[in-house]
Amino acid sequence: MQKNIRLKNLWNSKEINTALNLSNSAAWIASGVSIDSRKIAKGDIFIAIVGPKFDGNQFTNNALEKGAAAAIVNYIPRNLRRKRPILIVKDTSLALKKIGEAARKRTQAKIITITGSVGKTTTKELLREILEKEGSTTATIGNLNNQLGLPLSLSRMPKKSDFGIFELGMNKPGEISNLTKITKPDIAIITNIEKAHLKFFKNLRGIALAKSEIFKGMKGGIGILNRDSKFYGLLKKEAIKNKIQRIVTFGEHKSSDVRLQHYTLKSQSSECVTIVGKKKITYDLGSTGKHWIINSLIILATALALKLNPENIAKRLEKTKPITGRGKKYNIKLKNLNFTLLDDSYNACPASMEAGIQVLDNMKPKANGRCIAILGDMLELGKESNEMHLNLRNNLIGSNIDLVFTSGKYMKNLYKVLPKEMRGVHNNNPQELAKILAPKIRKNDIIFVKGSNGTKMFKIVETLKSIKIKDKK
């Protein structure tokens, strides 16, 4: 995953004064931007964000002591000990937004934004890895995709970047509209429309409309859409309404610009045959699962939009691997006990959970090994929460999965309706669940972990990666 880019001269005092309409006389340069005093690096601009439970102004002194080049604050905090440039503004969150806008205005980079119900971060990371071979590339770090994270990511983009890739997240209508007006993308990608964040929407159509807000910040440009989506017509209509210059499509639909003609899921990889324009391209992904194949189609569609050689891009796709929390595989090796851990713990909605279960179902453990699923709640599904969790039994029963361990109040209901022979253990505490599972692990087991980020299923991954399990023969 990309690290925070450090430049000797990312911003200077004149540029920041212009962006914030200030006239501070002190001259300085900054090599980064931070809103977290705990993560300040020497030379950063520290922006003191005020939230409902914290006041960043109170940490200004800490930031300056760690070497911040300057601080942007609402007020001068008491007992300020270091004499560094202090810029006072009425609203530090607005100041961050203005710096993000200034970063967008000064760059000639091709700006690519990504939204969708699932696959945003994975698509972003794949694109970053692919485009780094084409030129200087900046991408959202982690999932900094909200009203603070997006302008922060933009503010860290070097002036001379060739590509900027930014993820746009949302929980409610109107949020993507605000973000896209900051990024002003040249290319906008909507990965898919699925049942995620239903708590804040009446139906899937509402989610589709909210995602289509991504086009509102564009002046012409290219939209990339899933041709197989039942909301394709709606999304295309919204793109045209916002005067998008061109639409590039991907999917299995016969009219897709990047068409999946055939695929084969193997235990460790996925073989894909695609038609890009009029070219037939075959490639093997180093990950298994239909969702990984769809992600690869998005990358090829973006390559088409950027007029890159799709055959070269396909070769690069063959070398990509899943990232932490999103399908990364760990081969845990002890003296007499080896097992595989699939870390898909970062987030979950019904579509991604079903895709993950399919991946595990497709795995083929070595002698006496078992397929074990550890599932945490899928959050923000509103009134459909219980039904969506219970529906997973259809994916589990009859699969090659041997045992299911669960955590969370909704997963408890799923656990109860599974056949007795499939039930492992239910425990609402992820760490406790991992400790219960650990002594039950056998040689060659494959263990899959997934749940919404709020369920903290990553703690199970951390525990299983580090716990000392008594070796078994």
C-alpha positions in Angstrom: 0.0 0.0 0.0 1.2 3.5 -0.8 3.0 5.4 1.9 2.6 9.2 2.5 4.7 10.9 -0.1 7.3 13.3 1.3 8.7 16.2 -0.8 11.1 18.8 0.3 8.7 21.5 -1.0 5.1 20.3 -1.1 3.7 23.6 0.0 5.2 27.0 0.8 3.8 29.9 2.8 2.8 31.9 -0.2 0.7 29.1 -1.7 -1.0 28.5 1.6 -1.7 32.2 2.2 -3.2 32.4 -1.2 -5.4 29.3 -0.7 -6.7 30.6 2.7 -6.8 34.3 1.7 -4.3 35.2 4.5 -1.4 37.6 4.7 0.9 36.0 7.2 4.4 37.4 6.6 6.5 34.4 7.8 8.3 32.5 5.0 8.3 28.7 5.3 8.1 25.5 3.3 6.3 22.2 4.2 6.9 18.6 3.1 3.6 17.2 4.1 0.1 17.8 5.7 -1.3 16.2 8.8 -4.4 16.5 11.0 -3.1 14.1 13.6 -0.4 15.4 16.0 0.5 11.8 16.9 1.6 11.1 13.3 3.3 14.4 12.6 6.5 14.2 10.6 9.1 16.9 10.6 8.2 19.5 8.0 4.4 18.9 8.0 1.7 21.5 8.2 -0.4 20.7 11.2 -4.1 21.5 10.7 -6.0 21.6 14.1 -9.3 20.0 13.3 -12.1 20.4 15.8 -14.5 17.5 16.2 -17.4 16.6 18.5 -15.1 14.8 20.9 -11.7 16.5 20.4 -10.1 19.9 19.9 -7.0 19.7 17.7 -6.0 23.2 18.8 -5.0 21.7 22.1 -2.4 19.5 20.4 -0.7 22.3 18.5 2.2 22.4 20.9 2.8 18.7 20.5 2.8 19.0 16.7 5.3 21.9 16.8 7.6 20.1 19.2 7.7 17.1 16.7 8.9 19.5 14.0 5.7 20.8 12.2 6.7 23.6 9.8 3.5 25.6 10.6 0.2 25.2 12.2 -3.3 26.2 11.1 -5.5 26.8 14.1 -8.8 28.4 15.3 -7.1 30.1 18.2 -3.7 30.3 19.9 -3.7 27.6 22.6 -2.3 28.4 26.1 1.3 27.6 27.0 2.5 27.5 23.4 6.2 26.9 23.7 7.6 26.7 20.2 7.9 29.7 17.9 6.8 28.5 14.5 4.4 30.1 12.1 0.8 30.0 13.3 -2.0 30.7 10.9 -5.4 31.6 12.5 -8.6 30.8 10.6 -12.3 30.7 11.6 -12.8 27.1 10.5 -9.9 24.6 10.2 -12.0 22.0 8.4 -12.8 24.6 5.8 -9.1 25.5 5.6 -8.3 21.9 4.9 -10.9 21.8 2.1 -9.4 25.0 0.6 -5.9 23.5 0.6 -7.3 20.4 -1.1 -9.0 22.6 -3.7 -5.7 24.5 -4.3 -3.9 21.2 -4.8 -6.4 20.2 -7.4 -6.2 23.6 -9.2 -2.4 23.6 -9.4 -1.9 20.1 -10.9 -2.1 18.9 -14.4 -2.5 15.3 -13.3 -5.3 13.0 -14.6 -7.6 12.8 -11.7 -9.5 9.5 -11.3 -12.2 9.1 -8.6 -13.8 5.9 -7.5 -17.0 5.1 -5.7 -19.3 2.1 -5.4 -20.9 -0.1 -2.8 -17.9 -2.5 -2.7 -14.5 -2.7 -4.2 -13.4 1.0 -4.0 -10.2 0.5 -2.0 -9.2 -2.6 -3.9 -9.8 -1.0 -7.2 -7.9 2.1 -6.0 -4.9 0.0 -4.9 -4.8 -2.0 -8.1 -5.0 1.2 -10.2 -2.2 2.8 -8.2 0.0 -0.2 -8.7 -0.7 -0.3 -12.4 -0.4 3.4 -13.1 2.9 3.8 -11.1 4.5 2.2 -14.1 3.1 4.9 -16.4 4.1 8.0 -14.3 4.1 9.7 -10.9 1.0 8.5 -9.1 -0.7 9.7 -5.9 -3.6 7.8 -4.4 -5.8 7.9 -1.3 -3.8 6.4 1.6 -5.9 3.7 3.3 -9.5 4.7 3.2 -9.2 8.5 3.7 -12.4 9.0 1.6 -14.7 11.2 3.6 -15.2 15.0 4.1 -11.9 15.3 5.9 -9.9 12.4 4.4 -10.5 13.4 0.8 -9.2 17.0 1.0 -6.3 15.7 3.2 -5.4 13.1 0.5 -5.6 15.8 -2.2 -3.4 18.2 -0.2 -0.7 15.6 -0.1 -0.5 15.3 -3.9 2.7 16.6 -5.4 2.3 19.4 -7.9 3.9 17.4 -10.7 2.0 14.2 -10.4 0.8 12.4 -13.6 -2.1 10.6 -12.0 -4.2 11.2 -8.9 -6.5 8.3 -7.7 -9.0 9.2 -5.0 -11.7 7.1 -3.3 -15.0 8.8 -2.5 -17.0 7.3 0.3 -20.4 8.1 1.7 -23.1 7.2 4.2 -25.8 9.7 3.2 -27.1 11.5 0.1 -25.1 14.7 -0.8 -21.8 13.5 0.6 -20.3 12.4 -2.8 -21.5 15.6 -4.4 -19.4 17.6 -2.0 -16.4 15.5 -2.5 -16.5 15.4 -6.3 -16.7 19.2 -6.5 -13.3 19.3 -4.7 -11.7 16.6 -6.9 -13.2 17.7 -10.3 -12.3 14.3 -11.8 -11.3 13.6 -15.4 -12.4 10.0 -15.0 -15.1 8.8 -12.6 -15.7 5.1 -11.8 -18.7 3.5 -10.2 -17.8 -0.1 -9.3 -21.2 -1.4 -8.5 -24.5 -0.8 -6.6 -25.1 -3.2 -3.8 -26.9 -3.4 -0.4 -24.5 -1.4 1.8 -25.4 1.6 4.0 -29.1 0.7 3.6 -29.6 2.1 7.1 -29.5 5.6 5.5 -31.4 4.9 2.3 -34.9 3.6 1.5 -33.8 1.4 -1.3 -31.0 0.5 -3.7 -32.2 3.1 -6.2 -31.4 5.8 -3.6 -27.9 4.4 -3.2 -27.5 4.5 -7.0 -28.6 8.1 -7.2 -26.2 9.0 -4.3 -23.3 7.3 -6.1 -24.1 9.0 -9.4 -23.4 12.4 -7.6 -19.8 11.6 -8.6 -20.5 13.1 -12.1 -21.6 16.5 -10.6 -18.0 17.7 -10.2 -16.9 16.8 -13.8 -16.6 19.1 -16.8 -16.9 16.6 -19.6 -14.6 13.7 -18.8 -15.2 10.0 -18.9 -17.5 7.8 -16.7 -16.8 4.1 -16.2 -19.8 2.0 -15.4 -20.7 -1.6 -14.8 -22.8 -2.7 -17.8 -24.3 -5.6 -15.9 -25.7 -3.4 -13.2 -29.5 -3.2 -13.1 -29.0 0.5 -12.4 -26.8 1.0 -15.5 -29.6 2.9 -17.3 -30.1 5.2 -14.3 -26.4 5.8 -13.9 -25.9 6.5 -17.6 -28.9 8.9 -17.6 -27.3 10.8 -14.6 -23.9 10.9 -16.5 -25.5 12.3 -19.6 -27.4 14.9 -17.5 -24.1 16.1 -16.1 -22.7 16.3 -19.6 -20.1 13.5 -19.3 -18.2 13.3 -22.6 -17.9 9.6 -22.9 -19.0 6.4 -21.1 -16.8 3.3 -20.9 -18.5 0.1 -19.8 -17.3 -3.2 -18.3 -19.0 -6.5 -17.6 -20.3 -9.7 -19.2 -23.0 -7.8 -21.2 -22.4 -8.3 -24.9 -22.2 -4.5 -25.5 -19.5 -3.9 -22.8 -16.4 -2.0 -24.0 -14.4 -4.4 -21.7 -16.3 -7.7 -21.9 -15.6 -10.8 -19.8 -16.0 -13.6 -22.4 -15.1 -16.5 -20.2 -13.5 -17.2 -16.8 -12.3 -20.2 -14.7 -12.0 -20.0 -10.9 -9.1 -22.1 -9.6 -8.2 -22.7 -6.0 -5.4 -20.0 -6.1 -6.1 -18.0 -9.2 -8.6 -16.8 -11.8 -8.2 -17.3 -15.5 -9.9 -14.5 -17.6 -10.6 -14.2 -21.2 -11.7 -10.6 -22.1 -12.5 -8.6 -25.2 -11.1 -5.0 -24.9 -12.3 -3.0 -27.8 -11.7 -5.6 -30.6 -8.7 -7.3 -28.9 -9.0 -10.7 -27.2 -6.9 -10.7 -24.0 -6.2 -13.7 -21.7 -4.6 -13.3 -18.3 -4.4 -15.1 -15.0 -5.0 -13.2 -11.7 -3.1 -14.3 -8.7 -6.4 -14.3 -6.7 -9.5 -16.4 -6.9 -13.0 -15.0 -7.0 -15.5 -13.4 -9.4 -15.1 -10.1 -7.6 -11.4 -10.0 -8.3 -12.2 -10.6 -12.0 -14.7 -7.7 -12.0 -12.0 -5.5 -10.4 -9.6 -6.4 -13.2 -12.2 -5.4 -15.8 -12.4 -1.9 -14.1 -8.7 -1.6 -14.4 -8.8 -2.5 -18.1 -11.7 0.0 -18.7 -9.6 2.7 -17.1 -6.7 1.8 -19.3 -9.0 2.1 -22.3 -10.1 5.5 -21.1 -6.5 6.6 -20.7 -5.5 5.1 -24.1 -3.0 2.7 -22.5 -2.1 -0.6 -24.1 -4.5 -3.1 -22.6 -2.2 -6.1 -23.2 0.5 -4.5 -21.1 -2.0 -3.7 -18.4 -3.2 -7.3 -18.3 0.3 -8.5 -17.8 0.7 -6.2 -14.8 -2.6 -7.4 -13.4 -1.2 -10.9 -13.3 1.4 -9.7 -10.8 -1.0 -8.0 -8.4 -1.9 -9.5 -5.0 -4.7 -8.8 -2.5 -3.9 -6.2 0.3 -4.3 -6.4 4.1 -7.9 -6.7 5.2 -9.1 -7.3 1.6 -8.2 -10.9 0.8 -4.5 -11.0 1.7 -3.3 -14.6 2.3 -0.9 -15.6 5.1 0.7 -19.0 5.2 1.3 -19.5 9.0 4.1 -22.0 9.5 4.8 -23.6 12.9 7.0 -26.6 13.6 4.3 -29.2 12.9 1.3 -27.1 12.1 0.9 -25.1 8.9 -2.3 -23.4 8.0 -3.6 -20.7 5.7 -5.2 -17.4 6.9 -7.3 -15.4 4.4 -7.7 -11.8 5.8 -10.8 -10.2 4.4 -11.6 -8.5 7.7 -11.8 -4.8 6.6 -15.4 -4.6 5.6 -18.5 -6.5 4.6 -21.9 -6.2 2.9 -24.1 -9.0 1.6 -22.4 -9.0 -1.9 -18.9 -9.0 -0.6 -19.7 -11.6 2.0 -21.2 -13.9 -0.6 -18.1 -13.4 -2.8 -15.8 -14.2 0.1 -17.7 -17.3 1.0 -17.4 -18.4 -2.7 -13.6 -17.9 -2.5 -13.4 -20.2 0.5 -15.8 -22.7 -1.1 -13.4 -22.8 -4.1 -10.3 -23.5 -2.0 -8.9 -27.0 -1.9 -7.0 -27.8 1.4 -4.2 -30.3 1.4 -4.6 -33.6 3.2 -7.0 -33.5 6.2 -7.2 -29.7 6.0 -10.6 -28.0 6.4 -12.2 -24.8 5.2 -13.2 -22.7 8.1 -15.2 -19.4 7.9 -15.1 -16.8 10.7 -17.8 -14.3 10.1 -18.7 -11.0 11.8 -21.8 -8.8 11.5 -22.5 -6.8 8.4 -23.4 -3.4 9.7 -25.6 -0.5 8.4 -28.2 -2.7 6.7 -31.1 -1.2 8.5 -34.3 -3.1 8.8 -33.0 -5.8 6.4 -30.1 -6.7 8.8 -31.5 -9.9 10.2 -32.8 -11.2 6.8 -29.5 -10.4 5.0 -27.5 -12.4 7.6 -29.9 -15.3 7.6 -29.7 -15.4 3.8 -26.1 -16.4 4.0 -27.1 -19.9 5.1 -28.0 -20.5 1.4 -24.3 -19.8 0.5 -22.9 -21.9 3.3 -25.1 -25.0 3.3 -24.0 -27.4 0.6 -20.6 -25.6 0.2 -17.2 -27.1 0.8 -16.9 -25.1 4.0 -16.6 -27.4 7.0 -17.0 -25.1 10.0 -18.4 -21.7 10.6 -17.5 -19.5 13.6 -19.4 -16.3 14.2 -19.3 -13.1 16.1 -22.0 -10.4 16.6 -25.7 -10.3 17.3 -26.9 -10.8 13.7 -24.4 -13.6 13.0 -25.6 -15.3 16.1 -29.0 -15.8 14.4 -27.2 -17.3 11.3 -25.2 -19.6 13.6 -28.4 -21.0 15.1 -29.9 -22.0 11.7 -26.7 -23.8 10.4 -26.5 -27.6 10.5 -25.0 -28.8 13.8 -22.0 -30.3 12.1 -21.1 -26.9 10.5 -21.3 -25.0 13.8 -17.9 -24.1 15.3 -18.4 -21.5 18.1 -20.2 -18.2 18.5 -18.7 -15.5 20.6 -19.4 -11.7 20.5 -15.8 -10.9 21.4 -13.5 -11.4 18.3 -10.3 -11.9 20.4 -12.0 -14.5 22.6 -13.3 -16.2 19.5 -9.8 -16.4 18.1 -8.5 -17.9 21.3 -11.2 -20.5 21.3 -10.5 -21.4 17.6 -6.7 -21.5 18.0 -6.4 -25.0 19.7 -8.9 -26.4 17.3 -6.8 -25.6 14.2 -5.4 -28.6 12.3 -2.6 -28.9 9.8 -3.5 -27.6 6.3 -6.7 -25.8 7.5 -7.8 -22.7 5.5 -9.3 -20.0 7.7 -11.3 -17.1 6.2 -12.1 -14.0 8.3 -14.6 -11.4 7.3 -16.9 -8.8 8.8 -17.7 -5.0 8.8 -14.9 -2.9 10.1 -16.9 -1.9 13.1 -17.0 -5.5 14.3 -13.2 -5.5 14.7 -12.7 -8.9 13.0 -9.1 -7.7 12.2 -8.4 -8.6 15.9 -9.0 -12.3 15.0 -6.4 -12.0 12.2 -3.9 -10.3 14.5 -4.4 -13.0 17.2 -4.1 -15.9 14.8 -1.0 -14.4 13.2 0.8 -14.0 16.5 -0.7 -16.6 18.9 1.5 -19.5 20.1 -0.4 -22.6 19.1 0.8 -25.8 20.5 2.3 -27.8 17.6 0.3 -30.8 16.5 1.5 -33.9 14.7 
